[in-house]
Amino acid sequence: MKQSGKNKKNKLVRDPAKEKLFKELSEQLAQRGFTVRREKLKQGYGWKVVSGACQALGQRLIFVDQRMTQDDQISFLQARLLTLDSAPATENSAAVPA
């Protein structure tokens, strides 16, 4: 059998129900002023990047490593929402809980 010169990468198949939940959680975070982004976070020697939140250029961002399982991505967003809901409200809450 002849193989083509291009390597075919395994395409990630996402569960539609879990994807819907991820989007609903992302929308809830958007209502609280956050932008949720799925990214292929840097990995390799000397790097240990994990999903998390930050503030950059006036935007409140939440990065989710797209290589995590859908269950882990959902759990991460749920934990972020719980943290935000349990944090005391302040007038000027510029800090982003980690």
Secondary structure, DSSP 8 states (H G I E B T S, - for coil): ----SS---------HHHHHHHHHHHHHHHHTTEEEEEE---EETTEE---EEEEETTEEEEEEETTS-HHHHHHHHHHHHHHHHHS---TT------
